[in-house]
Amino acid sequence: MLRICGILRYPAARIKDFLLLLSILLIIHLVFHIRHPIPLPHSTPLIPPSTPSTTFSHIVFSISSSSSSLPSRAQFIRLWYSPNSTPYTYVFIDKPLQKPMSTLHFPSVILSSDTSRFPYTFPRGNPSAIRIARVVKDVFTLANPPPHIRWFVFGDDDTVFFKRNLLLVLSKYDHKKWFYIGFGSESYEQNEKFSFGMAFGGGGFALSAPLARVLAGVLDSCLVRYPHLYGSDSRIFACLSELGVELTREPGFHQIDVRGDLFGMLASHPLSLLVSLHHMEALEPIFPGMSKIQSLEHLLKVADVDSPRILQQTVCYDRINLLTVSIAWSYAIQVYEGNQLLPDLLSLQRTFKPWRRGKNVQSSHFMFNTREVPSDPCKRPVLFFFYSFGSDSNRVYTSYIRHNSGTCLRSKAVQTLESIKVFSEVSDYDIEQRKAPRRHCCDILPTINETMTIVIRNCAINELISMGS
């Protein structure tokens, strides 16, 4: 009261200044602290509500197969298919199976429509390419998908999808617009032979629903115009080109046009999310001591825990022991003695062979940088393969066990190392991170009881991934 009376003794101008200051403070409080403003008197909101997030119920998977290949390749489909998470999945075959498939944990099998009326003139090719291309139309006429579908995804019966990563990739794009999403071949020759602008069907590709519907309506006329093409994906690409649509590239779709040991490709995966793997039947098991299917199951173990981080490469340096550690999360860790420059580790070790076989195939060019594997095993890094994992609400640890590398003489820090544990937070890949990904950093803790411990984290703004000079 005394203070109020004191104010009253001030000149009128001072009182006005005080009231003005009080009004400004009140406005600031209302702007920043009132969470529920009074609604405006409009019958409809000025800004329309945002579109609900894309879920698996918005995606149709159309898998091309045949009566001869499905019995042996059904195991690849079972790796990723789930009646609960991927309810709209259909497998298209050429003729009835001699022995019906078990409907337990397997999608609907549909007999493709007759395509015998369409010409096919590619020398020594297979006319089944027309039937497989026409799956784009058959999925509408025979499977009758619901109207709320946003994306149509196409693949082969030996394509393994990493479903959550696929969902995250598709969520970057507006499903109401025309999108043709996929990637090319790893082989320069395959791209040169067919097209550098084409999504290869084995790696899988996605069409937004409005584009898929339009393509289905005009596809038959395109099939008549392109009898000279080899494959189904070439026909889809040709027809989409006539519609004026180009490929949106997502490197996580993997055609895998190589043979042999896929280690070099998996250990240096790009920052893009792993979406699919193809041709796994033609490759060696990706984990030692396991079958092909067991290896894929092992890789998929952590998909429900932190799928976006699968195969993501992180490199860190032990400056005390002069070690370079390259982590392909949930797959393998390579420990190098000495300082290995990061750009060198991003190129792929050439553990694989060209897709083409024969006496005349001496070498092949790939769509990425490669480096030779040292012929002397003692000059190679020490390998640790993914063994197990654990998790809580937002953290994951993965453990890696040393792979026998012979009797090479190593430094003490490497010689006694038997296992590596990697700790990381569960990935929070929002749309902005997916559009502009950045490699993570990591810290190596002191080795205890023959076990190295590594913590993966976000890099600081100006942090470099290097051992330093």
N, C-alpha and C positions, 0 to 999 in steps of 0.2 A: 504493500500500500504506500509505503514511503517512497518506493521507487516510482510508482505511478505518479504520485504527487510531484516528485522531482521532475518527471518528464513534462508535466503540465506547466512547469515554470519556464521550459525552453521556448524559444520563438516558434511560430507556426510553421516556418520552413523546415525546422529540424524535425518537428512532428510528422510532416509529410514525408520526409526522407525515411524516417523510421517505418512508417506504414507501407511505403513502397518496398523497402527491404523485406518486411514481413510477408508481403504479397508474393514477392519473387520466391522466397523460401517455401511458401505454401504450394506454389505451382510446381516447383521442382519435386517436392514430396509427392504430389499427386501423379506426376509423370512417371516417376521411378518406383513408386511403392504401391500404387493401387493396381492390383492384379486383375480385377474384374470391372472394367469400365462399364458405364451404363450403356446398354445397346442402343444403336441408332434406330430411329423410327422408320425403317425400311421393311417392306414385306419380304424381300430377298436380300441376302448378304451382298455387300459390294464386291467381295473377293470370293469366288466359288471355292468350296472345300477341296482340298488336295485329293488326288486319286489314291485309293488304298494301295498299299505295297503289293507288288507281284509275289505270288506264292506258287507252290507246285500245282495247285489246283487250276492255275491259269496256263499251264503248259501241257501240250500234247507231244508225246514222243512217238515217232513213227520209225520203226526199225525194219530195214530190208533184209530178208533172209530167203531161204529156199528149203524145200523138203529134204534136200541132201545135206545141207550144211547145218541146219538148225539143231538136230540131235546132238552134235558134238560141240556146238557153240552156245548152246543154251546156258552153259555154266558162266559165260561171260555176261550174259544179260542178268542172270540171278545175282551177280556181284553188286549191281547198283539198283535194280528194280525193287520196288516195294509197293504192295497194293494200297498201303495207307498214304505214303508220301508222293508216289507217282501214279495216281489212279488212272490217268488217261494215257496209257501206254499200249501200243498195238504193234504186233509183229506180222509182217506181210510175207506170204510164201507163194510159190508158183503153182503147187498142186498139193492135194491132201497128203498128210503124213501117213506112212505105212503103219506107224505105231503112234497113237495119239499122245500128245504131251501131257504130263501131269499138270493140272491146273493149280496145284499148290505152289504158291509163291512164284507165279509166272503170269505174264500179261496175256491178253487176248490174242489169239492167232487167227488171222484173217486171210482168206484166199484172194489173191489179187485178181483184178479184172482181166479179161482177155485182151491181149495187145497184138495178136497175130496179124491184124490188118495194117499195122504200121511197118513201113519199109526199114530195113537195116542193111547197109552196104559196106560197113567197115571190114576190111580183109581180116580174116581169122579172128574176128571179134565174137562177142556173145550177145545175141538179141535180147537176153534178159535185161540188158541195160535199159531197154524201153520200158519194160514192166517196172523196174525199180524207179525210174524217173517218174512214172505215172502214179507212184505212191502218193505224190503231192496232191493228185486229184482223188485217188481212192480213199484217202483219209477223210475226205468230206462226204463222199457218196456211200462208202461202206461202213466207216466207223461212226459217222454221225456225231461229231464232237459237240459239246454244249456251246451256246452262243457267247458265254463269258470268256472263252479262251483268248489269250493274248499272244501266245507264241506257239509256233509249230517247229519242233526240233527233229531233224532227220539224221539217222546214222545207220551203221551196219550191225549185223549180229555179233561181230567181234569188236565192237566199239564199247569201251568202258567209260561211262560218264561219271564225273565227280559232281553230283547233283547240286549241292549247295553252292559250289563255285559257279556253275552254270547259271543258277538263279541270280547270284550276285552280279554276274556279267550282264545278263539280260536286263537287270533292273537299272542299268545305266542309261538305257535307251527308252524313248517314248514309243510304246507299243502301238499307238494309234497312227504312227507314221510308217512309211515303207522302209523296212530294214532287212538286209540280207547279210547275215553275220557268220563268219567262219574264218578259215585260214587256208593257206596253200600247202604245198608239199615241202618237206625238208630237202628234197632232191632238186637241184637246179635242172637236171635233165627232164624230170617229170613235169615241172612247171613249164619248161620250154616246149615240151611236146604237146601239152594240153592247153594251159593258159596260166600266166602269172596272176591274172585277175580273178581266178576261179576258186571257190571254196571246195576242197576235196571232200567227197562224201563220206569216206571212211572216218575222217577226223570229226565228222558231224558238222552240220550248219543249222542256223536258225532263221526262220522267216517270221516277221511280225504278222499277226492275224490278217489285217487288211491286205497285205501284199500276198500272203498265201492264198487268200480267196480269189484275188484277181488272177494270180498265176494259174490256179486250178482251172479257171474258166477259159483260158487261152492256150493251155498247155498242149492240147491235141494238135492244134494247127502248127505249133513249133515242132512237134515230133515228126510231122510230115516233112517239114523243111530241112531237117537235119539228120537224114538217114546215114550220112557219112561219118558221123562222130562215133567215138569209141564207147564212152561210158555214160552212165546216167547223170553224173554231176556235170558233164560237159553240156548235156541237153538242158539241164536246169539253168546253167550259166548263160547259155545262148538265148533262152527265152527271157530271162531276167534282163539281159542286155537289150533285147528288143523293147522291153518295158521301160528302158532308160535307167535301170537300177544298177549301181556298182556295189562291189563287196565292201563291207565294213570289216576291217581286219581285227581279229582277236587272237593273239599268238598262243593262247591256252588251248585251242583246238589243235590236236596233234594227229596228223595223218600217219606219222612214223613210217616213212618210206625208206627204211634202213633195215638191215638184218644183223643178227648176232647179239652182241653185248650192248645193252642200252645204257650202261652206267654213265658214260661220258655225257649223254644228253640229259639224264635225270639229275646228275650232280651239279650241273650248271644251268638250271632252268631259268628262263627270263622272269622278270618281276611280275608278269601277268599271272593271274590265277590259273591253276591247272584245271582245265575243263574236261578234256577227254584224252584217251589213249587208244590207238588203233593198231591192228596187225600184231597184237601181243602173242597171237598163236604162232607167228613166224619168228619170234624172238626167244632168246634164252631167258630163264627165270631171272628176275631182277634182284632177288636175294639169294645168297649162297645156301645150299642145303635144302631148298624148297622147290616145289613144283611151280609151274607158271601161275596156276590159280591160287595156290597158297601164298605166293609172293604178292599178288595183287590184293588178296585179302589182308595180308600183313600191312601193306601200304595204306589200305582203307581203314585200318583200325582206328586211327585218330580223326577220321573224317567228321564224326559227330562231335568232336571236342574242339577242333580248330582247323576246319577244312581249308580256309584261305591261306594258311601258312604252309600247307603241304608242298614240299620241294623248294620252298623259297630259300634262295642262297644268301647266307650271311657269312661275312668274312671278318675275323678278328685276329689280333696279334698279341703274342706273349713276348713283350720286350725284354723281360728278364732272361728267359730261356731261348730267345731268338727262334720262336716258332710262329708259323702262319697256319691258321685253322680255317678251313672252308666247310661250312655246314649246309647240307641240303636237308632241311628239316624233315623229320620222320622218314628219312631214307639213309643217308650216309654222311660221315664226317671224314675229311682228309686232313691229316696233320703233316705239314711240310716243315723240314728243318731249314731255317734261314728265312730271309725276307722275300716273299713272293709278292710282286706288284699286283694290285687288284685287277687291272685290265687283263692281265695274263690269265687270271683264274676265271674270268667271265667267258673266255673262249672254251669250246667243248673239246674234251679229250676224245680222240678218234678211236674209241673202243669198238665201234660198230663198222659194218661193211656196207657197200652200196646195195641198193635194192635190186638192181639188175644183176643177173648172174650169167656166167659163161666165160669161155676162154678169152674172149675179146675185151672183157671188162677189166681194165687195168686200174683205173681210178675213177673217181666221181667227184663232182663239185656239189657243194651243199649251200644252202641259203643262210649260212652263219659261219663265223670264224671257227676254225678247228686248230688243234695242236696235237702233235704226235705224242704217244705214250712212250716214255723211255724204255728201250729194250732191256736195260739192266734193272731188275726189280728193286735193287737197293737204292736206285735213284728216284723211285716213285714214292709218293707220300704213304704214310701208314693209314690203313683204312679201318673205320669203325662203322658197323652197320646197325641200323635201328633195331632195338630189341624189345623195349617195353615203354609204357607211359603211365602217368598218373595225373590227376587233375583235381582242383577244387572249383569254387565258384567262378574264379576269373584267372586262374593260373594253371599252367601245364608244365610238367617236366617230362622229358623224354630221355631214355638211356640208350647208349650205343656201346656195343661190345666189339673188341678188337678182332679183326679178321686176320688169320694166320698169314704172315708175310715172309716166311722163311727165316733164315739165320743171318739177316743183314745186321751189320754193326751200326747201332744208332747212338745218338747222344743219350746221356743218362735220363734226361727229362722225357725222352720218348721211349727208351728201352724198357722202362718199368711201367709204362702206362698200359692199363688193361681195359679201362672203361671211361666213358665220358657222359656226364649228365648235363642236360641243357634245360634251363628254366626260362620261361617266357610268359607274358600275359596273353590271354585269349585275344585274338585279333579282332579289332573293331573297324572293319573295312567299310566306312561310309562311302557314299558315292564320290565325294571329292577325292578321297584317297585312291579309289579305283580309277579315277580319271588321271590322276597325277601321282602314281606310286613312287615311294622312295625306299631304297634299301635300308634295312635296319642295321644298327651297330650292336656290338657285343663286348662283354668284359670277361676275361679269363681270371678266375680265382686261383689261389695257390693249390697245387695238387696235394691231395690227402689220401693216403692208403691206396695208391695206384689209380686213383680216380681224379680226373680233371673235371672241374665244374665251370660251366659257362652260363652267363646271363645275357639273354637277348633283350634289347631295349630300343626305344626310338633314339635316333641320333640327335644331338644338339644342332641348333640352326647352322652353325658354321663348322661343324665337326667333320673331319676327314677320316676316311677308312684307310689308314696307312700305319706302318710301323714308325714312320717319321725318319728324318734324315740324321 
